[in-house]
Amino acid sequence: MTSTRAFTPASIGNVSLGFDVLGAALAPIDQTQLGDWVEVFDAAQFSLTQDGRFAHKLPADPQGNIVTACYAHFQNAMQKAGLTPLKVRLHLHKNLPIGSGLGSSASSIVAAFYALNAHAEKTLGRAPFDKNELLYMMGELEGQISGSVHYDNVAPGYYGGMTLMTGEHSPIAIQLPVFDNWYWVSSYSGLSVSTAKARALLPTHYSLADALNFGRQLAVFVDSLHSNNQSLAAKMMKDVIAEQHRKVMLPEFDKARAFSEQNNALSFGISGSGPTIFVVTDSLQSAQVIEQWLNQHYIQNNDGFSHICKIDTVGTRIILPIGNE
């Protein structure tokens, strides 16, 4: 039986200073597979099966699963392109918690589209959709979850690295340089935060001062990445848009920040809408101390976890199918 399996890493949306326009993919340094994968099988009839640590949090009816919507969207796109739709079934391995701020829905969406596109290539001899076309579809489906189309999780999950959204139809996103010596401690508390509800906490208007700070910080940060000015880049990583409004949903947030800053943190922020937080440091020893404290004080239940990560520069990739691992 022919199959194609794609893995998409977890991601940090916003990265504090880049609300909706900046994202970064994560790779734990201990090689933990932090992300979802989707496998496509040749089949006479469509079906969706699922497993994984957080599969029990998904809708019981596969018709309510976003991966089913990805399949339907892809098939419609194939028809519009004058191509024969695929005869396949899908399997989702749900390893990321829902409502975690780790790009959980984006990981499933990107893996599904990537696997479908790669599987179609085996039949057609070419991928039916290019990178930008596929990313556009991914954004459309992500918008169904969050209530608005934004690419700060799907783009880094797909491309890898740190990505900046252009606001253009093509290219939708561009990749930025990253600092190889930075460690990103990611800690999920075990709670769940709805992206739509988190967005509802934000004001509808911002002051001119906040708008100027947002633009200045983002511009200086991008320049600092290109000029390898790590200290200046770290100084820019402050959230003037969302953090002050959202941190009230995150128990122990201020204590976690204070401890991290006392232990050589270069930056501290909310990952996406939360409740996951991230800490940046250029010291592995400091990262280990911070991770241990977060495990003891920030995590609220058995669903929670922490990882010391680097930026995943690969993004979505094909991994070995079942039976070949």
N, C-alpha and C positions, 0 to 999 in steps of 0.2 A: 504494500500500500504506500503510495507516494504521500509524503507529508512535508510541511515546512514550518519550523518553529522560530519565532522571533522574540527576543528579550528586550525590554525597554527599562532603563534604570530610573530610580526615583529622582526627583528634582526639587530644587528650591525655587519657588516663584518669588518675584520682586527683588530678592537679595537685599532687602531693606531699602536701598536707595532708588530702585528702579520699578516703581509700582506699575504692574501690567506690561512693562516693556523690557524687563531683564530677567533672565533665568539661568540656572546652572544645574548640571547633572551631577549625581553623586555616585562614588564608588568606594565602599568600605575597604580599608586597607587590609582587613583580615580575609578578604575575598568572599565575604558573605554576599549572596545574590539578593541585593536590595532593589527589587523591581518586580514587575509582572511579566509573564510570557504567554503568548498565544500560539497555538499550533493549528495548522490548517491541514485537513485530510481530504483526499478524494472521496466522494460519497455521492450516492444517488439522490439523497435527500438531506436538506439542511437540518442540523441540530446543534445545540451548544451544551457542552458539559463543562464542569468546573470543579476545581479542587484548590488546595492551598490553605495556608494558615488563616486567612480572613475570608474564605469562600462562604462561610456561614453568615456573613454580613450582607451578602448579595441578595437580590430579589429571588424568591423561590421559583418564580416563573421566568424561564430564560427569555421570554418575550420582553421582559422589563429590564433586561441587562443591556448596557450600552454597547457591548460587543455585538449583540444581535443587530442593533441599529447600525453599527459600522459595516456589518456584512450587507445589510439592505442598501446602504448608501453606496458602497463599493459596486454592488451589482447594477444599481441604476446608472452609475458613472460609466460602467463597462458598456451598457446598452446605448447610452448617449454617444459614446465614442465609436459605435458601430462594431463592438466586439461581443463575442459570445460570453454570456455570464458563466461564472464558475459553477461546477457541481461539487460542492464541498460541505464538510461539517467542521466545526471549530471546537477547540478545548481551551479554556482559560485557567491558568494557574495564578490565583489571586494571593500574592505574597505581601501586598501593601495594604495597610488599613485604610478604610474609607473615611473621608473627612479628617485626614491627618495633617494636611499641609505638605505632603510629600509628592504631590502630583499623582495620586492614586488613580483617578479616572483617566488622566492623560496617559499614564503608563499602559493601561489596558487598551485605550483607543489607538495609541501609536503602534503598539505591538500588533494589534489586529490588522490595521491598514498595511503595515509593513509586510506582515506575513502573507496577506492576501495578494499584494502586489508582487512579491517574490514568487509566490506559488503560481500566479498567472504567467510569469515570465518563463517558467518551465515549459508551458504549453505553447506560448506565442513566440518564444525565442527572443523576446525583449520585454522589458517592464512596461506595462500599459500606461503608467503615469510617472512623470518625472518627480524630482524631489519637491519642487515648489507646488505642483498640483496636489501631491499627496499631503503635504503640510497644510494646504488650504482645506482639504477635506477633514483633516484631524482637528483643525480649529473649529470648523462648523459643528462637529460632534461634541467637542469639549464645551462649546457654548450652550449646548442643550443641558449640560450638568450645572454649570455655574450661573447661567442666566444671561451671559454676554460672551461674545467671542474675544478671547485673548490667548496669546501663544506662549506665555512665559513658563509654562510647563511642557506643552507639547513640543515646542521647538528645541529646547535643550535635551529633552528625552529622546527626540528623533536624531538630531545632529550631534549631540554630545557637547561637552565643553560649556562655556558661558555664551549665551546668545542674546543679542539685542534686536528687538523688533523694530522694523523700519516704518511701519504704517503704510507701506506700499503693497500692491498685489504681487509684485515680483521685483526683487526677492522679498519674501515676507520677513525673513530674519537673517542676520549675519553673525558669524562667530567672532568672538573677541579673544585676545590672548589671556592666559591665566598664569598665576604664580605657582610653580611646581612645588615650592617649599611650604605652601600654606596647607594646614590641616583644618578640616571642617567637621566639627563635632555636631552631629545631628541627634536630637533627643525628642522622641515622641512620647508624650505623657500617658497615652492610652485612652484619652478622651476623644470625642468626635466633635468637629466644628464644621457646620455647613458653610460652604463658600458663599452661597447666596445670602445667608443670614449675616455672615461676617461683613459682606459688602453693604448690607443694610445699616450697619452701625456707623458707616462713614458719613460725614457731612456732604451735602450736595454742592456746597461752595467752599472754596479755600481762599485765604487771604493772598494778596499780591506777594507778601513776604514769603509765604510758604511756596508759592509757585516759582519765585525766583530762586529760592534755596533748592528746590527739587531740580530745576534745570541746571543750576550751577554744579551741584553735586554730581549729577549724572555725567555732565560734560567733562568735568575734571577727573572723575573716576575712569572714564573710557580713555582719556589721554594718559592717565597714570598707568593703565594696563599696557598701553603701547610703548610708553617710555620706561617701563619697568621701575616705576617709582612706588615701591610697596608701601612706604609709610604714608604718603599722600593718599593713595588709593584707600587705605584703611580708614583714614580720617573722614573720607567722604561717605562711608557706609553707615549713614544715619537715616532713619525713616521719619520723614516729616509729614507723611500722608496718612498712614494707617495705624502705626504701632500704638500711639497714645489712646486710640479708640478701641483697639482690639485686645490689648493686654489684660483688660478687666476679665476676659473669658479664660485666662490662663493662670491657674493657681501656681504660686511660687515664682512667678515670672521675675519680679523685681529682685528677689533673693538670688535667683539663678544668675541674673545679670551682675549683681554685686560680687558674687563669688568668682564668676568668670573674669571680670575686670581686675580682681585682686590676684588673678593667676595668669597674667600675661595674655589675656584675650585682646586681639586686635580689633575685633568687631563682635557684636552680639545682636541677634534679631529674630524676628518671627519668620518662619518658613511658610511662604504663601499666606493663607488665612489662619494658620495655626491649627492645632495647638503645638505642633513641632516647633522647636526653636533651633537655631544654629549658632555655633561659636566658632570664630576663626582665630587661629593662632599659628605662629611659625615654629612652635616648639612641640615636639611629640610628647615630651614629658608633661608639659602643661596640658596638652590635649587629654592625656590619660588621667591626670588629676581631676580635670573638669568633668570628663565622662563619668568617673567614679562618683563624684558628688551628684551629678544629675541623675544617675541611676538610683541613688539613695533618697534624693529629695524632690526631684522634679517629676519623676514617673509616678503615676497615681494608681495604677492597677497592673494586672498581669499581661495586658495587651501591649503595654509600653516597652520601649527599647531605646538604646542609644548605640551609635556607631561613630567611630573615628573614620573620616572619609578623606579622600582627595577628589578633585574634580574628575568625573568620568569623561575622558576625551573621545571615547569611541561612539557613544550613543547607542541607538538601536542596532542590533546585529542578529544574524542567524546563529542559532545555537543547535547543538546536536538534538535530533528527534528522539522520541521514546524508543528504547531498545538499543540505542547506540551510546548511551552514557556510561 
